[in-house]
Amino acid sequence: MLSQRAIDLAQYRITKAKVDIKAAEENFNLKLYETSANRSYYAIFHAIRALLALEGIDFKKHSGVISHFRKKYINTKIFDEEYSDSIQNAFDIRNDSDYEDFFVISKKDVEAQIVNAKKFVDCLEVYVDKILSEHGNKKKT
C-alpha cells in the first residue's frame, strides 16, 4: 500500500507540472521563449518525479531522474520511446538556454516543446491516477 505522503507528493508534483505548463504558455504569449522552454522542461521533470514519489525514491540530479525514467518506464515499454525523446529535447534546450551565451530558441521550437510537454504531463497524470486507483486511492489532482 502506498503511504499518504507518497500519494500527496505525487499529486503535488502533477499539479506543479500543470502549473509549469500554464507558465510556459503564458511566457510564450509574452514572447519570452527561453523562459517558456524552461517551464516546459520543468513540467516534464515534475511529472516524472510524481512517478518517483510513488516508488518512494528520488535523485539529487536531473540526470538521475531522467535515467531512472528511461530504465524503468521507457526500456520496459510502459511508455513509448517518444517520451524519452521529449525529455531529452526539453533537457537539452533548457541547458542551452540557461548556460549557453547567445542561445536563441525559435518560436516554432518552443511551440513544439509546449505541445510535447502537455502530452507528456497528460500521459503521466493518467498513469499516476491509474496507480492510485489500483491502490484504492482517489484522485485529488
Secondary structure, 3 states (H helix, E strand, C coil): CCCHHHHHHHHHHHHHHHHHHHHHHHHHHCCCHHHHHHHHHHHHHHHHHHHHHHHCCCCCCHHHHHHHHHHHHHCCCCCCHHHHHHHHHHHHHHHHHHHCCCCCCCHHHHHHHHHHHHHHHHHHHHHHHHHHHHCCCCCCC
